[in-house]
Amino acid sequence: MAASTKAQSKLEAAVSDLVSLDVVTFTGDLVVKVTDITSEDDGTIRFQDVMKNIKGVADSDESAFKAVAATHIALDKDTVQFVKEGLTPDEERLYALHLEAVKTAVAARAAMVESLMRIAGLNA
C-alpha cells in the first residue's frame, strides 16, 4: 500500500471515529490469563493486549457478562441510550459511572475537535 493511500486510510478511520461516540458499561465475569497479557521478558503487563484477550475469552464458556448501559451519540447529537431493566444497587452504581464516562467522553471529544479546528486555522 502506497504511503499516501495508507495515510488516507488512517485519516478516513480517524474521521469515522470522530462522527460518533459509543460508551458501553458491562458487568459480569471476564477471565484473562495473566500470561496472555504480560511480557515474557520482564513480566510487565502489556495493556494493549488486555482488551484483545478479554474479547477473545468473552466468547468462551469461561466468561459471562451483560450490558448495564450503552450510549451512542452521533455527530448531530442524536442519542440512543440503553439501560438494563431492573437495576440492582450495584448496577445502579455502575450506571452512575456510565453516565460520568459519557459526560467525560463528550467533553474530551469536544476539546479534541476544538483543538483540531484551531490547528486547521478554523475558528471554533
C-alpha positions, 0 to 999 in steps of 0.5 A: 500500500502506497504511503499516501493511500495508507495515510488516507486510510488512517485519516478516513478511520480517524474521521469515522471515529470522530462522527460518533461516540459509543460508551458501553458499561458491562458487568459480569465475569471476564477471565484473562490469563495473566500470561496472555497479557504480560511480557515474557521478558520482564513480566510487565503487563502489556495493556494493549493486549488486555482488551484483545484477550478479554474479547477473545475469552468473552466468547468462551464458556469461561466468561459471562457478562451483560450490558448495564448501559450503552450510549451512542451519540452521533455527530448531530447529537442524536442519542440512543441510550440503553439501560438494563431493566431492573437495576440492582444497587450495584448496577445502579452504581455502575450506571452512575459511572456510565453516565460520568464516562459519557459526560467525560467522553463528550467533553474530551471529544469536544476539546479534541475537535476544538483543538483540531479546528484551531490547528486547521486555522478554523475558528471554533 
